[in-house]
Amino acid sequence: MGVTSNRSGLHLRISLASGFSLGPGKADLLSGIRDTGSIAAAGRRMKMSYKRAWSLVEEMNAAFSQPLVETSRGGQARGGAALTETGERVLAAYDRMRRQTREAVAGEVAALEKLLAGAVGHSDMSQSDMPRSDMSD
């Protein structure tokens, strides 16, 4: 898991034993491909170059036993891309983990937000209001 932007909340990154990582960027790319039917369009939605989007698709396809994205060549029928059944399963699993993780830590994130300098009402929170979990990470 890692924080990947300045947006409030938790941004989940899953690191698998193979060394492959799946985080918000790749998940958003898969979602964009599903929604648009195009690697280029999905990349544009994310302000990502086609080359970078294609590189991530190749990386994801190589990491799993079955490809996550299948493509068809351009031409008169205009090429495209679609998630495979495996791609749909991987994206659904990631989305479930992301939702469950966010729900599990929402209270902790809210408590940290209240401790930020300049946060509205941050001085109203006493030490006893702060959850007593191991904060060594």
QUIHU-V736852 format. One record per run of one state. SS is the DSSP state (H for helix, E for strand, C for the rest). FROM is the first residue (numbers start at 0). LEN is the number of residues. Records with the same first field share a line. If there is no record, write none. Layout:
BEGIN
SS=FROM-LEN, FROM-LEN
END
This chain:
BEGIN
C=0-13, 15-5, 22-1, 36-2, 45-4, 63-5, 72-7, 83-1, 115-6, 124-2, 129-8
E=13-2, 20-2, 68-4, 79-4
H=23-13, 38-7, 49-14, 84-31, 121-3, 126-3
END
